[in-house]
Amino acid sequence: MSFKHPTVCNDLLNYRLARLLGSSGAPIIRICEGRYGITRREWRLIAMLADFGPLSPSALADHAHTDRPLVSRAINDLVDKGLVSRIVSPDDKRRASVALTDKGRELHGELFPQTATINASVLASLSEEELKVFDHALDVLTEAAARLNQEYALTERADRHRGGSRRHLHGQATATTLSDLW
């Protein structure tokens, strides 16, 4: 395996992280869907609202690192489930923020400890020193990925209805963010 000179998928950082997320996230998905009737995306939004308090849909999408249209649909579903509510701005009736309801806070209070336990179980395979190095490496890699994402950002909008990706010079499809690569 070679992160520096990848020759197969297993050498790619994003592929390895996607595998880790898939494996460690599967129990959480089963709990979310089976016990609480919510999706992983809905859980992420609930967790962000618990961490940051009421947010505009755009700010919520930014905090959750999720596309705004997907967040909008998830907000609608969470409102229907009684887990979040929209708070209309008194200054501008066209603007609203999203906040957890009592039911949403209760769900968060039950589900977060379960998620933290699963997280701790995965991380328990690392020594204290490995955990510190891993935490620091994640910070460094996240900052580098954010810089790269800015470099590769394009001003045109993706047209996923006609091909699924943004087009670049000579009609070649290009990835728009690092998350598009995996």
C-alpha positions in Angstrom: 0.0 0.0 0.0 1.2 3.5 -0.8 -0.7 6.7 0.1 2.0 8.7 -1.6 2.0 6.8 -4.9 -1.4 5.1 -5.2 -1.7 2.3 -7.8 -5.0 0.8 -6.6 -8.1 2.1 -4.9 -7.0 0.7 -1.5 -4.0 3.2 -1.7 -6.4 6.2 -1.9 -7.1 8.1 1.3 -10.7 8.9 0.4 -11.4 5.2 -0.4 -9.9 4.1 2.9 -11.9 6.7 4.8 -15.1 5.8 3.0 -14.5 2.1 4.0 -13.9 3.2 7.6 -17.1 5.3 7.6 -19.1 2.6 6.0 -18.0 0.0 8.6 -18.1 2.1 11.7 -21.3 3.9 10.6 -23.3 0.8 9.8 -24.3 0.2 13.4 -25.3 3.8 13.8 -27.5 3.7 10.7 -29.2 0.5 12.0 -30.0 2.2 15.3 -31.1 5.5 13.6 -33.4 3.8 11.1 -34.5 0.8 13.2 -35.0 2.3 16.6 -35.7 6.0 15.9 -37.0 6.1 12.3 -34.5 8.7 11.1 -31.8 8.6 8.4 -28.1 9.2 9.1 -28.4 12.6 7.4 -31.3 13.5 9.7 -29.2 12.4 12.7 -26.4 14.6 11.6 -28.7 17.6 11.4 -30.1 16.9 14.8 -26.6 16.6 16.2 -25.6 20.0 14.6 -28.7 21.7 16.0 -27.9 20.2 19.5 -24.3 21.5 19.2 -25.0 25.0 17.8 -28.6 25.8 18.6 -31.0 27.3 16.1 -29.5 27.8 12.6 -30.6 29.0 9.2 -31.0 26.1 6.8 -27.9 27.4 4.9 -25.8 27.5 8.1 -27.0 24.1 9.1 -25.9 22.7 5.7 -22.5 24.3 6.1 -22.1 22.9 9.6 -23.2 19.4 8.5 -21.0 19.6 5.3 -24.1 18.6 3.2 -25.7 20.0 0.1 -28.4 22.6 0.8 -31.1 20.9 -1.3 -30.6 17.7 0.7 -30.7 19.6 4.0 -33.9 21.3 2.9 -35.6 18.0 2.2 -34.3 16.5 5.5 -35.6 19.6 7.4 -39.0 19.0 5.9 -38.9 15.3 7.0 -37.7 16.3 10.5 -40.5 18.9 10.8 -43.0 16.2 9.8 -41.6 13.9 12.4 -41.9 16.6 15.1 -38.1 16.7 15.8 -37.4 20.2 14.6 -39.4 23.3 14.1 -39.0 26.4 11.8 -38.8 29.7 13.6 -39.8 32.6 11.2 -37.7 35.7 11.6 -39.7 38.6 13.0 -37.7 41.0 10.8 -38.1 39.2 7.6 -41.0 36.6 7.2 -39.1 35.0 4.2 -36.3 33.9 6.6 -36.5 31.2 9.1 -34.1 29.2 11.4 -34.5 25.6 12.4 -34.4 24.5 16.0 -34.8 21.2 17.9 -38.2 20.5 19.5 -38.4 18.9 22.9 -38.9 15.6 21.1 -35.8 16.3 19.0 -33.7 17.1 22.1 -35.0 13.9 23.8 -34.0 11.9 20.7 -30.5 13.5 20.8 -30.2 12.8 24.5 -30.8 9.1 23.8 -29.0 8.6 20.6 -25.8 10.6 21.2 -24.5 8.4 24.0 -25.1 5.3 21.8 -23.2 7.0 18.9 -20.4 8.0 21.3 -20.1 4.4 22.6 -19.8 3.0 19.0 -17.2 5.7 18.2 -15.2 4.9 21.4 -15.3 1.2 20.5 -13.7 1.8 17.2 -11.1 4.2 18.6 -10.3 1.8 21.5 -8.1 -0.2 19.0 -5.6 2.7 19.1 -3.2 3.4 21.9 -3.3 6.9 23.6 -0.3 8.0 21.6 -1.8 6.7 18.3 -5.0 8.4 19.1 -3.2 11.8 19.6 -1.3 11.3 16.3 -4.5 10.3 14.5 -6.4 13.3 15.8 -3.6 15.7 14.8 -3.4 14.0 11.4 -7.1 14.3 10.8 -6.9 18.1 11.6 -4.0 18.5 9.2 -5.6 16.5 6.4 -9.0 18.3 6.9 -7.3 21.7 6.5 -5.4 20.5 3.4 -8.6 19.1 1.9 -10.4 22.4 2.6 -7.6 24.3 0.8 -7.7 21.9 -2.1 -11.4 22.1 -2.3 -11.2 25.9 -2.7 -8.6 25.5 -5.4 -10.8 23.1 -7.4 -14.1 24.9 -6.8 -15.7 26.0 -10.1 -18.1 28.9 -10.5 -20.5 27.1 -12.7 -23.3 24.9 -11.2 -23.4 21.2 -11.6 -26.2 19.9 -13.8 -26.8 16.5 -12.3 -29.9 16.0 -14.5 -27.7 16.0 -17.6 -24.6 14.0 -16.7 -24.0 14.3 -13.0 -20.9 16.4 -12.9 -19.6 19.8 -13.8 -17.9 20.2 -17.1 -14.5 21.6 -17.6 -12.2 22.4 -20.5 -13.0 20.4 -23.7 -16.1 18.9 -22.2 -14.3 16.6 -19.7 -16.1 15.9 -16.5 -14.3 16.9 -13.3 -14.8 16.4 -9.6 -16.0 19.5 -7.9 -15.1 18.6 -4.3 -12.9 16.0 -2.7 -16.1 14.3 -1.5 -17.1 13.8 -5.1 -14.0 11.6 -5.6 -15.5 9.0 -3.2 
